[in-house]
Each structure stands twice: as C-alpha cells, then as structure tokens.
Amino acid sequence: MKSFFGRLHLGRLPDEQTRHKQLLRELQKIMATQTEIAAELNAVKEKLVASTNKITKIGAETDSLLTKIAALEDTINAGTVSPELQAAFDAVKTQADALEATAAGVDDKVPDA
C-alpha cells in the first residue's frame, strides 16, 4: 500500500495533469514545426542568393556582349563588308536584342530594392 502522502496530488487534479501534459506535447510540436519552417526558409534564401548571383552574372555578360556588338556595328558601318559578315552580325544582334528583352522581362518581375 502506498502511504497517504504518496497518493496526494499537491496542487493539481489528475485532469489538470493530463491537460498540462497535452499542452506540453502541443508546444513541442509547435516548436518543432517552427524549427522546420525556419530551416526551409533558410534553404529558400540560399536558392534566392544563388539565383541573384546568376542573374547578376547574366547582366554583366549581356552588358559585355552589347558593348562588343556596338563596336562591331561601328566597324561594319564604317566600311563595306561581305554579305556573310553582315548576315552573321544581324543574327547576333537579333539574339542579343532577344536576350535583352528577356532580361528586362525578368527584371520587371522583381521589385527594385
């Protein structure tokens, strides 16, 4: 047999103890969920940083390409060129214009900081 003091519930009824345990379990779940969400947000942030770096690189490469095209266009406009060179230039210029339009479309989707 248990002693009288072993059977006493000091300050809490059995239902209160059960509810207290349930609340503790729920709190642990909430904290675990928040930790998981924080980890997922950090992973998304890393992807955003990587994407930003790639887009920045594309922008720099596009600027360089446009500068070279402008220099080539000046050279072509300064003298007579073969039809093959003119066709190659026109194809590159068309592709550069398309790339610039695509980059502008992406830039328009992202609000400026």
C-alpha positions in Angstrom: 0.0 0.0 0.0 1.0 3.5 -0.7 1.3 5.9 2.1 -1.2 8.7 2.5 1.3 11.2 1.2 2.2 9.1 -1.9 -1.4 9.4 -3.0 -1.7 13.2 -2.6 -1.7 15.3 -5.7 -0.3 18.5 -4.4 -1.9 21.4 -6.3 -3.1 19.5 -9.3 -6.0 17.3 -10.1 -5.5 14.3 -12.4 -7.4 16.1 -15.2 -5.1 19.1 -14.8 -2.0 16.9 -15.1 -3.3 15.3 -18.2 -4.2 18.7 -19.8 -0.8 20.0 -18.7 1.0 17.1 -20.5 -1.2 17.6 -23.6 -0.3 21.3 -23.7 3.4 20.5 -23.3 3.2 18.0 -26.2 1.4 20.6 -28.4 4.0 23.2 -27.5 6.8 20.8 -28.5 5.1 20.2 -31.9 4.7 23.9 -32.5 8.4 24.5 -31.7 9.5 21.6 -33.9 7.3 22.9 -36.7 8.8 26.4 -36.3 12.3 24.9 -36.5 11.4 23.0 -39.6 9.9 26.1 -41.2 13.0 28.2 -40.3 15.2 25.6 -41.9 13.1 25.5 -45.1 13.2 29.4 -45.2 17.0 29.3 -44.9 17.2 26.8 -47.8 14.9 29.1 -49.9 17.1 32.1 -49.0 20.2 30.2 -50.2 18.5 29.5 -53.5 17.4 33.1 -53.9 21.0 34.3 -53.3 22.3 31.8 -55.8 19.7 32.9 -58.4 20.5 36.5 -57.7 24.2 35.8 -58.3 23.4 34.0 -61.6 21.1 36.9 -62.8 23.8 39.4 -61.9 26.3 37.4 -63.9 23.9 37.2 -66.9 23.5 41.0 -66.7 27.3 41.6 -66.7 27.7 39.2 -69.6 24.9 40.8 -71.5 26.4 44.3 -71.0 29.7 43.0 -72.3 28.1 41.4 -75.3 26.1 44.6 -76.1 29.4 46.6 -75.9 31.1 44.2 -78.3 28.1 44.3 -80.7 28.1 48.1 -80.7 31.8 48.1 -81.5 31.3 45.6 -84.3 28.3 47.6 -85.6 30.5 50.7 -85.8 33.2 48.8 -87.7 30.6 47.5 -90.1 29.0 50.9 -90.6 32.5 52.4 -91.3 33.1 50.3 -94.4 32.0 47.7 -96.9 31.6 44.2 -95.5 30.8 40.9 -97.1 27.2 39.6 -97.1 28.2 36.7 -94.9 29.6 39.0 -92.2 26.6 41.2 -92.4 24.3 38.2 -92.0 26.3 36.9 -89.1 26.2 40.3 -87.4 22.4 40.6 -88.0 21.9 37.2 -86.4 24.0 38.0 -83.4 22.3 41.4 -83.0 18.8 39.8 -83.2 19.9 37.2 -80.5 21.3 40.0 -78.3 18.1 42.0 -78.6 16.0 38.9 -77.6 18.3 38.3 -74.6 18.0 41.9 -73.5 14.2 41.7 -73.8 14.1 38.5 -71.8 16.4 40.0 -69.1 14.2 43.1 -69.0 11.1 40.8 -68.5 12.8 39.1 -65.6 13.9 42.4 -64.1 10.3 43.8 -64.4 9.0 40.9 -62.3 11.4 41.6 -59.4 10.7 44.8 -57.5 13.7 47.2 -57.1 15.1 47.3 -53.6 
